């Protein structure tokens, strides 16, 4: 296994694949005293305007980042800052309310609420080399205190230290039990002394639980491979082959109550859905040209006992994300049959139909620039000579090397962003090489 990949795998499993703003026991179950408002899937344009009340000369732009629920990718939108500190964003979103992060280069970021129904206005201040929220008007569901303390709770959750165990020697069921116990300890530690409202607690608890589900419990293969490297050493890296757990391993899913519609607020929601679709032990088939009703029958047979329910929006998210998986994995547009199936199931004017149709148009444009790929095996040479061997056939050309992994969403997103650049230099002597592991 390439050292770059081992380092990347270690980082992913330690901190997870998170968006920049980071874009349990029954005793910790969600409070019903002041639950979050229930968001709904909705295609629309969110308007965000604001001002930095003490403009700093070097701040010429801001970046808005948030995770999309249906298309399962991160939106990263940049806008200019005017001389008086004013700025505006106008961005498509896929849910009635979305929590995003405004990032000020060099100064950090703050959370902001985006809505399809009401323009959001925010005032920021640069103080002690940090960006602070002074005021937000809009459909905010988190208090300013929640936003001020959110980062501290998430940081405590991420940095909680616990004894590493040789999980690669354990059966999958034991690994799952240990991870559930660790999740409880991490959450207990994270919430000690927290100053969050009931709604803030619910939101952050959901974020932590979904993070652990996505980054640990649904990442069994990566976790056990990393454990093997840590305990057995790099010299034996090629001797270990992870055995994929069967469907019985996923009995922990029932604990997470995945029919909780408040998960729609959370950045990890679409990541959990995508990992479920990719889990070999669950054997959920690609949606292909199958009618959604027929595909859903098969999916519910595999999942309903594990998640504890067989109806609800969760299954709509699975189906919608199955199409997005096709988009994101291979840049393959919808077939005519798939378009018919989507309209038959969600209606010609359904919100999911509108979101998938819009994304399909983008994929059609991206796919036009998708070049023919040649798959090569890594040359059988000493590791210190590997890179020279790989690029030797491209002498006289500029070589762009991209290290990636199939499970790395930022890697896949970056590939799509590079397509436009590749098209622009297609006539130049440039070779693009993509290096990944066997997975």
Order of alpha helices (4+ residues) and beta strands (2+ residues): alpha-beta-beta-beta-beta-beta-beta-beta-beta-alpha-alpha-alpha-alpha-alpha-alpha-alpha-alpha-alpha-alpha-beta-alpha-beta
